[in-house]
Amino acid sequence: MRKSPWVLFVFIIIGGLLGGILGEILHVIAPQGTIQNIFSTHFMPGLSPPLTIDLVLMKLTLGFSIKVNVISVLGMFVGVYFYKHM
């Protein structure tokens, strides 16, 4: 059975989303200290400031950013694992 790369993409996105949600929950629940610092560490790759194209008739603004933390990366790896063992 041939697996689609789109299914892999969906598994990675869902794993990242669930991991990100779990990371935010653990950030709120965890006591102050090292554990909370680990869960609150994130980076946001993306376009900052957004790209603006002025075409006189209309102005287009394009931009995105992704908030990635440790648990969301772990969730992406779990998504790849489930994809391979599907």
PDB file with one MODEL, atoms N, CA, C and O in Angstrom:
MODEL        1
ATOM      1  N   MET A   1       0.842  -1.182   0.000  1.00  0.00           N
ATOM      2  CA  MET A   1       0.000   0.000   0.000  1.00  0.00           C
ATOM      3  C   MET A   1       0.889   1.248   0.000  1.00  0.00           C
ATOM      4  O   MET A   1       1.777   1.384   0.842  1.00  0.00           O
ATOM      5  N   ARG A   2       0.647   2.144  -0.936  1.00  0.00           N
ATOM      6  CA  ARG A   2       1.427   3.377  -1.061  1.00  0.00           C
ATOM      7  C   ARG A   2       0.804   4.464  -0.194  1.00  0.00           C
ATOM      8  O   ARG A   2      -0.403   4.700  -0.242  1.00  0.00           O
ATOM      9  N   LYS A   3       1.648   5.120   0.597  1.00  0.00           N
ATOM     10  CA  LYS A   3       1.172   6.184   1.479  1.00  0.00           C
ATOM     11  C   LYS A   3       1.383   7.538   0.809  1.00  0.00           C
ATOM     12  O   LYS A   3       2.411   7.779   0.177  1.00  0.00           O
ATOM     13  N   SER A   4       0.414   8.396   0.955  1.00  0.00           N
ATOM     14  CA  SER A   4       0.458   9.713   0.343  1.00  0.00           C
ATOM     15  C   SER A   4       1.278  10.680   1.200  1.00  0.00           C
ATOM     16  O   SER A   4       1.196  10.641   2.428  1.00  0.00           O
ATOM     17  N   PRO A   5       2.073  11.551   0.556  1.00  0.00           N
ATOM     18  CA  PRO A   5       2.786  12.567   1.333  1.00  0.00           C
ATOM     19  C   PRO A   5       1.836  13.560   1.996  1.00  0.00           C
ATOM     20  O   PRO A   5       2.197  14.177   2.998  1.00  0.00           O
ATOM     21  N   TRP A   6       0.641  13.723   1.459  1.00  0.00           N
ATOM     22  CA  TRP A   6      -0.340  14.627   2.065  1.00  0.00           C
ATOM     23  C   TRP A   6      -0.815  14.081   3.408  1.00  0.00           C
ATOM     24  O   TRP A   6      -1.069  14.842   4.342  1.00  0.00           O
ATOM     25  N   VAL A   7      -0.935  12.748   3.497  1.00  0.00           N
ATOM     26  CA  VAL A   7      -1.335  12.144   4.771  1.00  0.00           C
ATOM     27  C   VAL A   7      -0.236  12.378   5.810  1.00  0.00           C
ATOM     28  O   VAL A   7      -0.533  12.670   6.968  1.00  0.00           O
ATOM     29  N   LEU A   8       1.025  12.252   5.406  1.00  0.00           N
ATOM     30  CA  LEU A   8       2.144  12.542   6.307  1.00  0.00           C
ATOM     31  C   LEU A   8       2.076  13.991   6.775  1.00  0.00           C
ATOM     32  O   LEU A   8       2.265  14.266   7.960  1.00  0.00           O
ATOM     33  N   PHE A   9       1.812  14.911   5.869  1.00  0.00           N
ATOM     34  CA  PHE A   9       1.697  16.331   6.211  1.00  0.00           C
ATOM     35  C   PHE A   9       0.590  16.558   7.238  1.00  0.00           C
ATOM     36  O   PHE A   9       0.770  17.318   8.189  1.00  0.00           O
ATOM     37  N   VAL A  10      -0.548  15.906   7.048  1.00  0.00           N
ATOM     38  CA  VAL A  10      -1.671  16.042   7.983  1.00  0.00           C
ATOM     39  C   VAL A  10      -1.284  15.490   9.355  1.00  0.00           C
ATOM     40  O   VAL A  10      -1.598  16.101  10.377  1.00  0.00           O
ATOM     41  N   PHE A  11      -0.602  14.335   9.389  1.00  0.00           N
ATOM     42  CA  PHE A  11      -0.170  13.756  10.660  1.00  0.00           C
ATOM     43  C   PHE A  11       0.805  14.687  11.378  1.00  0.00           C
ATOM     44  O   PHE A  11       0.716  14.846  12.596  1.00  0.00           O
ATOM     45  N   ILE A  12       1.726  15.301  10.650  1.00  0.00           N
ATOM     46  CA  ILE A  12       2.684  16.222  11.258  1.00  0.00           C
ATOM     47  C   ILE A  12       1.971  17.456  11.803  1.00  0.00           C
ATOM     48  O   ILE A  12       2.271  17.895  12.913  1.00  0.00           O
ATOM     49  N   ILE A  13       1.039  18.022  11.049  1.00  0.00           N
ATOM     50  CA  ILE A  13       0.293  19.203  11.495  1.00  0.00           C
ATOM     51  C   ILE A  13      -0.546  18.886  12.725  1.00  0.00           C
ATOM     52  O   ILE A  13      -0.549  19.655  13.687  1.00  0.00           O
ATOM     53  N   ILE A  14      -1.256  17.765  12.706  1.00  0.00           N
ATOM     54  CA  ILE A  14      -2.089  17.402  13.853  1.00  0.00           C
ATOM     55  C   ILE A  14      -1.220  17.126  15.074  1.00  0.00           C
ATOM     56  O   ILE A  14      -1.560  17.545  16.181  1.00  0.00           O
ATOM     57  N   GLY A  15      -0.101  16.428  14.888  1.00  0.00           N
ATOM     58  CA  GLY A  15       0.811  16.180  16.000  1.00  0.00           C
ATOM     59  C   GLY A  15       1.371  17.467  16.570  1.00  0.00           C
ATOM     60  O   GLY A  15       1.470  17.611  17.788  1.00  0.00           O
ATOM     61  N   GLY A  16       1.739  18.409  15.709  1.00  0.00           N
ATOM     62  CA  GLY A  16       2.242  19.699  16.166  1.00  0.00           C
ATOM     63  C   GLY A  16       1.195  20.506  16.902  1.00  0.00           C
ATOM     64  O   GLY A  16       1.493  21.138  17.915  1.00  0.00           O
ATOM     65  N   LEU A  17      -0.049  20.491  16.394  1.00  0.00           N
ATOM     66  CA  LEU A  17      -1.130  21.222  17.059  1.00  0.00           C
ATOM     67  C   LEU A  17      -1.428  20.640  18.441  1.00  0.00           C
ATOM     68  O   LEU A  17      -1.545  21.377  19.420  1.00  0.00           O
ATOM     69  N   LEU A  18      -1.550  19.318  18.510  1.00  0.00           N
ATOM     70  CA  LEU A  18      -1.830  18.691  19.804  1.00  0.00           C
ATOM     71  C   LEU A  18      -0.676  18.902  20.778  1.00  0.00           C
ATOM     72  O   LEU A  18      -0.902  19.138  21.965  1.00  0.00           O
ATOM     73  N   GLY A  19       0.553  18.819  20.287  1.00  0.00           N
ATOM     74  CA  GLY A  19       1.706  19.081  21.143  1.00  0.00           C
ATOM     75  C   GLY A  19       1.752  20.523  21.611  1.00  0.00           C
ATOM     76  O   GLY A  19       2.094  20.787  22.763  1.00  0.00           O
ATOM     77  N   GLY A  20       1.416  21.454  20.744  1.00  0.00           N
ATOM     78  CA  GLY A  20       1.385  22.866  21.126  1.00  0.00           C
ATOM     79  C   GLY A  20       0.334  23.151  22.178  1.00  0.00           C
ATOM     80  O   GLY A  20       0.571  23.906  23.120  1.00  0.00           O
ATOM     81  N   ILE A  21      -0.832  22.541  22.012  1.00  0.00           N
ATOM     82  CA  ILE A  21      -1.895  22.712  23.006  1.00  0.00           C
ATOM     83  C   ILE A  21      -1.461  22.112  24.338  1.00  0.00           C
ATOM     84  O   ILE A  21      -1.650  22.730  25.385  1.00  0.00           O
ATOM     85  N   LEU A  22      -0.881  20.914  24.308  1.00  0.00           N
ATOM     86  CA  LEU A  22      -0.404  20.278  25.538  1.00  0.00           C
ATOM     87  C   LEU A  22       0.697  21.105  26.195  1.00  0.00           C
ATOM     88  O   LEU A  22       0.733  21.223  27.420  1.00  0.00           O
ATOM     89  N   GLY A  23       1.586  21.672  25.401  1.00  0.00           N
ATOM     90  CA  GLY A  23       2.640  22.520  25.939  1.00  0.00           C
ATOM     91  C   GLY A  23       2.094  23.759  26.625  1.00  0.00           C
ATOM     92  O   GLY A  23       2.588  24.154  27.681  1.00  0.00           O
ATOM     93  N   GLU A  24       1.072  24.380  26.031  1.00  0.00           N
ATOM     94  CA  GLU A  24       0.451  25.555  26.662  1.00  0.00           C
ATOM     95  C   GLU A  24      -0.254  25.182  27.965  1.00  0.00           C
ATOM     96  O   GLU A  24      -0.196  25.930  28.941  1.00  0.00           O
ATOM     97  N   ILE A  25      -0.916  24.030  27.981  1.00  0.00           N
ATOM     98  CA  ILE A  25      -1.585  23.575  29.211  1.00  0.00           C
ATOM     99  C   ILE A  25      -0.550  23.302  30.299  1.00  0.00           C
ATOM    100  O   ILE A  25      -0.732  23.709  31.446  1.00  0.00           O
ATOM    101  N   LEU A  26       0.533  22.617  29.943  1.00  0.00           N
ATOM    102  CA  LEU A  26       1.579  22.323  30.921  1.00  0.00           C
ATOM    103  C   LEU A  26       2.274  23.595  31.407  1.00  0.00           C
ATOM    104  O   LEU A  26       2.710  23.660  32.556  1.00  0.00           O
ATOM    105  N   HIS A  27       2.377  24.587  30.554  1.00  0.00           N
ATOM    106  CA  HIS A  27       2.966  25.871  30.953  1.00  0.00           C
ATOM    107  C   HIS A  27       2.134  26.534  32.046  1.00  0.00           C
ATOM    108  O   HIS A  27       2.681  27.117  32.982  1.00  0.00           O
ATOM    109  N   VAL A  28       0.816  26.441  31.926  1.00  0.00           N
ATOM    110  CA  VAL A  28      -0.074  27.053  32.912  1.00  0.00           C
ATOM    111  C   VAL A  28      -0.091  26.240  34.208  1.00  0.00           C
ATOM    112  O   VAL A  28      -0.107  26.809  35.299  1.00  0.00           O
ATOM    113  N   ILE A  29      -0.087  24.918  34.090  1.00  0.00           N
ATOM    114  CA  ILE A  29      -0.216  24.046  35.259  1.00  0.00           C
ATOM    115  C   ILE A  29       1.095  23.915  36.032  1.00  0.00           C
ATOM    116  O   ILE A  29       1.075  23.818  37.259  1.00  0.00           O
ATOM    117  N   ALA A  30       2.222  23.910  35.342  1.00  0.00           N
ATOM    118  CA  ALA A  30       3.519  23.646  35.984  1.00  0.00           C
ATOM    119  C   ALA A  30       3.878  24.733  36.989  1.00  0.00           C
ATOM    120  O   ALA A  30       3.578  25.907  36.772  1.00  0.00           O
ATOM    121  N   PRO A  31       4.519  24.344  38.087  1.00  0.00           N
ATOM    122  CA  PRO A  31       4.948  25.341  39.075  1.00  0.00           C
ATOM    123  C   PRO A  31       6.104  26.190  38.530  1.00  0.00           C
ATOM    124  O   PRO A  31       6.787  25.793  37.586  1.00  0.00           O
ATOM    125  N   GLN A  32       6.308  27.351  39.134  1.00  0.00           N
ATOM    126  CA  GLN A  32       7.400  28.235  38.728  1.00  0.00           C
ATOM    127  C   GLN A  32       8.723  27.492  38.848  1.00  0.00           C
ATOM    128  O   GLN A  32       8.930  26.730  39.792  1.00  0.00           O
ATOM    129  N   GLY A  33       9.603  27.710  37.907  1.00  0.00           N
ATOM    130  CA  GLY A  33      10.922  27.085  37.963  1.00  0.00           C
ATOM    131  C   GLY A  33      11.342  26.545  36.620  1.00  0.00           C
ATOM    132  O   GLY A  33      10.910  27.022  35.570  1.00  0.00           O
ATOM    133  N   THR A  34      12.187  25.547  36.675  1.00  0.00           N
ATOM    134  CA  THR A  34      12.797  25.003  35.468  1.00  0.00           C
ATOM    135  C   THR A  34      11.768  24.390  34.531  1.00  0.00           C
ATOM    136  O   THR A  34      11.827  24.609  33.321  1.00  0.00           O
ATOM    137  N   ILE A  35      10.833  23.631  35.071  1.00  0.00           N
ATOM    138  CA  ILE A  35       9.832  22.963  34.233  1.00  0.00           C
ATOM    139  C   ILE A  35       9.015  23.986  33.459  1.00  0.00           C
ATOM    140  O   ILE A  35       8.785  23.816  32.261  1.00  0.00           O
ATOM    141  N   GLN A  36       8.575  25.041  34.125  1.00  0.00           N
ATOM    142  CA  GLN A  36       7.782  26.061  33.431  1.00  0.00           C
ATOM    143  C   GLN A  36       8.625  26.787  32.385  1.00  0.00           C
ATOM    144  O   GLN A  36       8.108  27.152  31.329  1.00  0.00           O
ATOM    145  N   ASN A  37       9.899  27.001  32.655  1.00  0.00           N
ATOM    146  CA  ASN A  37      10.777  27.641  31.675  1.00  0.00           C
ATOM    147  C   ASN A  37      10.922  26.784  30.419  1.00  0.00           C
ATOM    148  O   ASN A  37      10.975  27.315  29.310  1.00  0.00           O
ATOM    149  N   ILE A  38      10.985  25.474  30.586  1.00  0.00           N
ATOM    150  CA  ILE A  38      11.095  24.580  29.427  1.00  0.00           C
ATOM    151  C   ILE A  38       9.843  24.678  28.570  1.00  0.00           C
ATOM    152  O   ILE A  38       9.933  24.756  27.345  1.00  0.00           O
ATOM    153  N   PHE A  39       8.662  24.675  29.211  1.00  0.00           N
ATOM    154  CA  PHE A  39       7.412  24.712  28.448  1.00  0.00           C
ATOM    155  C   PHE A  39       7.117  26.087  27.869  1.00  0.00           C
ATOM    156  O   PHE A  39       6.383  26.197  26.887  1.00  0.00           O
ATOM    157  N   SER A  40       7.675  27.136  28.460  1.00  0.00           N
ATOM    158  CA  SER A  40       7.402  28.477  27.944  1.00  0.00           C
ATOM    159  C   SER A  40       8.393  28.893  26.859  1.00  0.00           C
ATOM    160  O   SER A  40       8.190  29.915  26.205  1.00  0.00           O
ATOM    161  N   THR A  41       9.458  28.122  26.655  1.00  0.00           N
ATOM    162  CA  THR A  41      10.435  28.442  25.609  1.00  0.00           C
ATOM    163  C   THR A  41       9.843  28.096  24.245  1.00  0.00           C
ATOM    164  O   THR A  41       9.447  26.956  24.005  1.00  0.00           O
ATOM    165  N   HIS A  42       9.785  29.063  23.373  1.00  0.00           N
ATOM    166  CA  HIS A  42       9.282  28.856  22.021  1.00  0.00           C
ATOM    167  C   HIS A  42      10.004  29.804  21.066  1.00  0.00           C
ATOM    168  O   HIS A  42      10.639  30.773  21.483  1.00  0.00           O
ATOM    169  N   PHE A  43       9.891  29.502  19.789  1.00  0.00           N
ATOM    170  CA  PHE A  43      10.399  30.427  18.782  1.00  0.00           C
ATOM    171  C   PHE A  43       9.324  30.575  17.715  1.00  0.00           C
ATOM    172  O   PHE A  43       8.501  29.682  17.509  1.00  0.00           O
ATOM    173  N   MET A  44       9.348  31.719  17.043  1.00  0.00           N
ATOM    174  CA  MET A  44       8.300  32.040  16.077  1.00  0.00           C
ATOM    175  C   MET A  44       8.916  32.388  14.720  1.00  0.00           C
ATOM    176  O   MET A  44       9.168  33.559  14.433  1.00  0.00           O
ATOM    177  N   PRO A  45       9.160  31.364  13.880  1.00  0.00           N
ATOM    178  CA  PRO A  45       9.626  31.684  12.531  1.00  0.00           C
ATOM    179  C   PRO A  45       8.477  32.257  11.698  1.00  0.00           C
ATOM    180  O   PRO A  45       7.316  31.908  11.910  1.00  0.00           O
ATOM    181  N   GLY A  46       8.799  33.114  10.776  1.00  0.00           N
ATOM    182  CA  GLY A  46       7.771  33.693   9.922  1.00  0.00           C
ATOM    183  C   GLY A  46       8.229  35.007   9.317  1.00  0.00           C
ATOM    184  O   GLY A  46       9.402  35.367   9.416  1.00  0.00           O
ATOM    185  N   LEU A  47       7.314  35.715   8.697  1.00  0.00           N
ATOM    186  CA  LEU A  47       7.602  37.021   8.104  1.00  0.00           C
ATOM    187  C   LEU A  47       7.263  38.111   9.110  1.00  0.00           C
ATOM    188  O   LEU A  47       6.104  38.290   9.485  1.00  0.00           O
ATOM    189  N   SER A  48       8.268  38.821   9.534  1.00  0.00           N
ATOM    190  CA  SER A  48       8.042  39.915  10.472  1.00  0.00           C
ATOM    191  C   SER A  48       8.966  41.060  10.110  1.00  0.00           C
ATOM    192  O   SER A  48      10.179  40.894  10.239  1.00  0.00           O
ATOM    193  N   PRO A  49       8.496  42.180   9.680  1.00  0.00           N
ATOM    194  CA  PRO A  49       7.114  42.590   9.463  1.00  0.00           C
ATOM    195  C   PRO A  49       6.549  41.936   8.202  1.00  0.00           C
ATOM    196  O   PRO A  49       7.313  41.454   7.366  1.00  0.00           O
ATOM    197  N   PRO A  50       5.223  41.914   8.052  1.00  0.00           N
ATOM    198  CA  PRO A  50       4.605  41.304   6.871  1.00  0.00           C
ATOM    199  C   PRO A  50       5.006  42.021   5.584  1.00  0.00           C
ATOM    200  O   PRO A  50       5.301  43.216   5.584  1.00  0.00           O
ATOM    201  N   LEU A  51       5.009  41.276   4.507  1.00  0.00           N
ATOM    202  CA  LEU A  51       5.322  41.812   3.187  1.00  0.00           C
ATOM    203  C   LEU A  51       4.106  42.565   2.650  1.00  0.00           C
ATOM    204  O   LEU A  51       3.012  42.004   2.589  1.00  0.00           O
ATOM    205  N   THR A  52       4.285  43.824   2.262  1.00  0.00           N
ATOM    206  CA  THR A  52       3.189  44.638   1.724  1.00  0.00           C
ATOM    207  C   THR A  52       3.502  45.019   0.285  1.00  0.00           C
ATOM    208  O   THR A  52       4.574  45.544  -0.016  1.00  0.00           O
ATOM    209  N   ILE A  53       2.548  44.744  -0.598  1.00  0.00           N
ATOM    210  CA  ILE A  53       2.677  45.073  -2.020  1.00  0.00           C
ATOM    211  C   ILE A  53       1.587  46.084  -2.357  1.00  0.00           C
ATOM    212  O   ILE A  53       0.398  45.787  -2.240  1.00  0.00           O
ATOM    213  N   ASP A  54       2.001  47.291  -2.779  1.00  0.00           N
ATOM    214  CA  ASP A  54       1.051  48.345  -3.120  1.00  0.00           C
ATOM    215  C   ASP A  54       0.893  48.373  -4.626  1.00  0.00           C
ATOM    216  O   ASP A  54       1.841  48.706  -5.338  1.00  0.00           O
ATOM    217  N   LEU A  55      -0.302  48.026  -5.133  1.00  0.00           N
ATOM    218  CA  LEU A  55      -0.583  47.986  -6.568  1.00  0.00           C
ATOM    219  C   LEU A  55      -1.501  49.126  -7.012  1.00  0.00           C
ATOM    220  O   LEU A  55      -2.203  48.983  -8.013  1.00  0.00           O
ATOM    221  N   VAL A  56      -1.513  50.225  -6.315  1.00  0.00           N
ATOM    222  CA  VAL A  56      -2.328  51.416  -6.535  1.00  0.00           C
ATOM    223  C   VAL A  56      -3.821  51.091  -6.411  1.00  0.00           C
ATOM    224  O   VAL A  56      -4.517  51.730  -5.623  1.00  0.00           O
ATOM    225  N   LEU A  57      -4.316  50.132  -7.154  1.00  0.00           N
ATOM    226  CA  LEU A  57      -5.723  49.756  -7.081  1.00  0.00           C
ATOM    227  C   LEU A  57      -6.022  49.011  -5.780  1.00  0.00           C
ATOM    228  O   LEU A  57      -7.098  49.160  -5.200  1.00  0.00           O
ATOM    229  N   MET A  58      -5.070  48.221  -5.337  1.00  0.00           N
ATOM    230  CA  MET A  58      -5.246  47.474  -4.093  1.00  0.00           C
ATOM    231  C   MET A  58      -3.899  47.288  -3.415  1.00  0.00           C
ATOM    232  O   MET A  58      -2.848  47.377  -4.050  1.00  0.00           O
ATOM    233  N   LYS A  59      -3.948  47.033  -2.136  1.00  0.00           N
ATOM    234  CA  LYS A  59      -2.741  46.801  -1.358  1.00  0.00           C
ATOM    235  C   LYS A  59      -2.823  45.392  -0.769  1.00  0.00           C
ATOM    236  O   LYS A  59      -3.793  45.057  -0.090  1.00  0.00           O
ATOM    237  N   LEU A  60      -1.812  44.576  -1.026  1.00  0.00           N
ATOM    238  CA  LEU A  60      -1.758  43.222  -0.512  1.00  0.00           C
ATOM    239  C   LEU A  60      -0.762  43.149   0.632  1.00  0.00           C
ATOM    240  O   LEU A  60       0.353  43.659   0.530  1.00  0.00           O
ATOM    241  N   THR A  61      -1.165  42.521   1.706  1.00  0.00           N
ATOM    242  CA  THR A  61      -0.278  42.299   2.845  1.00  0.00           C
ATOM    243  C   THR A  61      -0.218  40.807   3.098  1.00  0.00           C
ATOM    244  O   THR A  61      -1.238  40.170   3.362  1.00  0.00           O
ATOM    245  N   LEU A  62       0.976  40.256   3.018  1.00  0.00           N
ATOM    246  CA  LEU A  62       1.178  38.829   3.197  1.00  0.00           C
ATOM    247  C   LEU A  62       2.108  38.592   4.384  1.00  0.00           C
ATOM    248  O   LEU A  62       3.143  39.245   4.512  1.00  0.00           O
ATOM    249  N   GLY A  63       1.734  37.663   5.238  1.00  0.00           N
ATOM    250  CA  GLY A  63       2.580  37.350   6.378  1.00  0.00           C
ATOM    251  C   GLY A  63       2.090  36.116   7.096  1.00  0.00           C
ATOM    252  O   GLY A  63       0.935  35.713   6.958  1.00  0.00           O
ATOM    253  N   PHE A  64       2.973  35.527   7.855  1.00  0.00           N
ATOM    254  CA  PHE A  64       2.617  34.389   8.686  1.00  0.00           C
ATOM    255  C   PHE A  64       3.655  34.246   9.787  1.00  0.00           C
ATOM    256  O   PHE A  64       4.773  34.749   9.677  1.00  0.00           O
ATOM    257  N   SER A  65       3.273  33.559  10.839  1.00  0.00           N
ATOM    258  CA  SER A  65       4.217  33.178  11.880  1.00  0.00           C
ATOM    259  C   SER A  65       3.713  31.898  12.525  1.00  0.00           C
ATOM    260  O   SER A  65       2.509  31.651  12.594  1.00  0.00           O
ATOM    261  N   ILE A  66       4.633  31.106  12.986  1.00  0.00           N
ATOM    262  CA  ILE A  66       4.324  29.823  13.609  1.00  0.00           C
ATOM    263  C   ILE A  66       4.970  29.803  14.983  1.00  0.00           C
ATOM    264  O   ILE A  66       6.162  30.084  15.110  1.00  0.00           O
ATOM    265  N   LYS A  67       4.204  29.476  16.007  1.00  0.00           N
ATOM    266  CA  LYS A  67       4.745  29.383  17.362  1.00  0.00           C
ATOM    267  C   LYS A  67       5.079  27.920  17.646  1.00  0.00           C
ATOM    268  O   LYS A  67       4.185  27.077  17.719  1.00  0.00           O
ATOM    269  N   VAL A  68       6.357  27.627  17.804  1.00  0.00           N
ATOM    270  CA  VAL A  68       6.828  26.260  17.989  1.00  0.00           C
ATOM    271  C   VAL A  68       7.477  26.147  19.364  1.00  0.00           C
ATOM    272  O   VAL A  68       8.349  26.943  19.711  1.00  0.00           O
ATOM    273  N   ASN A  69       7.047  25.150  20.149  1.00  0.00           N
ATOM    274  CA  ASN A  69       7.690  24.880  21.431  1.00  0.00           C
ATOM    275  C   ASN A  69       8.193  23.435  21.458  1.00  0.00           C
ATOM    276  O   ASN A  69       8.025  22.700  20.485  1.00  0.00           O
ATOM    277  N   VAL A  70       8.794  23.037  22.543  1.00  0.00           N
ATOM    278  CA  VAL A  70       9.419  21.718  22.646  1.00  0.00           C
ATOM    279  C   VAL A  70       8.384  20.605  22.494  1.00  0.00           C
ATOM    280  O   VAL A  70       8.637  19.616  21.805  1.00  0.00           O
ATOM    281  N   ILE A  71       7.249  20.753  23.115  1.00  0.00           N
ATOM    282  CA  ILE A  71       6.228  19.702  23.074  1.00  0.00           C
ATOM    283  C   ILE A  71       5.601  19.602  21.683  1.00  0.00           C
ATOM    284  O   ILE A  71       5.235  18.504  21.264  1.00  0.00           O
ATOM    285  N   SER A  72       5.468  20.709  20.958  1.00  0.00           N
ATOM    286  CA  SER A  72       4.908  20.642  19.613  1.00  0.00           C
ATOM    287  C   SER A  72       5.860  19.909  18.662  1.00  0.00           C
ATOM    288  O   SER A  72       5.408  19.187  17.773  1.00  0.00           O
ATOM    289  N   VAL A  73       7.170  20.089  18.843  1.00  0.00           N
ATOM    290  CA  VAL A  73       8.139  19.338  18.027  1.00  0.00           C
ATOM    291  C   VAL A  73       8.037  17.849  18.358  1.00  0.00           C
ATOM    292  O   VAL A  73       8.079  17.009  17.458  1.00  0.00           O
ATOM    293  N   LEU A  74       7.904  17.520  19.638  1.00  0.00           N
ATOM    294  CA  LEU A  74       7.722  16.131  20.045  1.00  0.00           C
ATOM    295  C   LEU A  74       6.438  15.565  19.437  1.00  0.00           C
ATOM    296  O   LEU A  74       6.417  14.413  19.003  1.00  0.00           O
ATOM    297  N   GLY A  75       5.377  16.356  19.403  1.00  0.00           N
ATOM    298  CA  GLY A  75       4.120  15.932  18.782  1.00  0.00           C
ATOM    299  C   GLY A  75       4.272  15.672  17.292  1.00  0.00           C
ATOM    300  O   GLY A  75       3.644  14.759  16.756  1.00  0.00           O
ATOM    301  N   MET A  76       5.101  16.464  16.614  1.00  0.00           N
ATOM    302  CA  MET A  76       5.354  16.225  15.189  1.00  0.00           C
ATOM    303  C   MET A  76       6.056  14.888  14.978  1.00  0.00           C
ATOM    304  O   MET A  76       5.733  14.153  14.045  1.00  0.00           O
ATOM    305  N   PHE A  77       7.019  14.574  15.847  1.00  0.00           N
ATOM    306  CA  PHE A  77       7.698  13.279  15.744  1.00  0.00           C
ATOM    307  C   PHE A  77       6.740  12.128  16.025  1.00  0.00           C
ATOM    308  O   PHE A  77       6.836  11.077  15.390  1.00  0.00           O
ATOM    309  N   VAL A  78       5.822  12.310  16.962  1.00  0.00           N
ATOM    310  CA  VAL A  78       4.820  11.282  17.241  1.00  0.00           C
ATOM    311  C   VAL A  78       3.906  11.106  16.028  1.00  0.00           C
ATOM    312  O   VAL A  78       3.517   9.982  15.708  1.00  0.00           O
ATOM    313  N   GLY A  79       3.559  12.195  15.353  1.00  0.00           N
ATOM    314  CA  GLY A  79       2.762  12.109  14.133  1.00  0.00           C
ATOM    315  C   GLY A  79       3.461  11.320  13.042  1.00  0.00           C
ATOM    316  O   GLY A  79       2.826  10.526  12.348  1.00  0.00           O
ATOM    317  N   VAL A  80       4.769  11.527  12.880  1.00  0.00           N
ATOM    318  CA  VAL A  80       5.543  10.762  11.891  1.00  0.00           C
ATOM    319  C   VAL A  80       5.576   9.290  12.292  1.00  0.00           C
ATOM    320  O   VAL A  80       5.463   8.412  11.438  1.00  0.00           O
ATOM    321  N   TYR A  81       5.730   9.018  13.585  1.00  0.00           N
ATOM    322  CA  TYR A  81       5.740   7.639  14.076  1.00  0.00           C
ATOM    323  C   TYR A  81       4.423   6.952  13.746  1.00  0.00           C
ATOM    324  O   TYR A  81       4.428   5.833  13.234  1.00  0.00           O
ATOM    325  N   PHE A  82       3.279   7.607  14.033  1.00  0.00           N
ATOM    326  CA  PHE A  82       1.984   7.017  13.730  1.00  0.00           C
ATOM    327  C   PHE A  82       1.810   6.820  12.227  1.00  0.00           C
ATOM    328  O   PHE A  82       1.216   5.829  11.802  1.00  0.00           O
ATOM    329  N   TYR A  83       2.311   7.735  11.428  1.00  0.00           N
ATOM    330  CA  TYR A  83       2.215   7.595   9.975  1.00  0.00           C
ATOM    331  C   TYR A  83       2.974   6.355   9.497  1.00  0.00           C
ATOM    332  O   TYR A  83       2.482   5.604   8.655  1.00  0.00           O
ATOM    333  N   LYS A  84       4.166   6.149  10.037  1.00  0.00           N
ATOM    334  CA  LYS A  84       4.969   4.997   9.603  1.00  0.00           C
ATOM    335  C   LYS A  84       4.377   3.671  10.048  1.00  0.00           C
ATOM    336  O   LYS A  84       4.567   2.650   9.388  1.00  0.00           O
ATOM    337  N   HIS A  85       3.656   3.682  11.174  1.00  0.00           N
ATOM    338  CA  HIS A  85       3.087   2.447  11.683  1.00  0.00           C
ATOM    339  C   HIS A  85       1.587   2.335  11.396  1.00  0.00           C
ATOM    340  O   HIS A  85       0.873   1.592  12.070  1.00  0.00           O
ATOM    341  N   MET A  86       1.129   3.058  10.416  1.00  0.00           N
ATOM    342  CA  MET A  86      -0.275   3.048  10.020  1.00  0.00           C
ATOM    343  C   MET A  86      -0.526   1.911   9.058  1.00  0.00           C
ATOM    344  O   MET A  86      -1.654   1.726   8.602  1.00  0.00           O
TER     345      MET A  86
ENDMDL
END
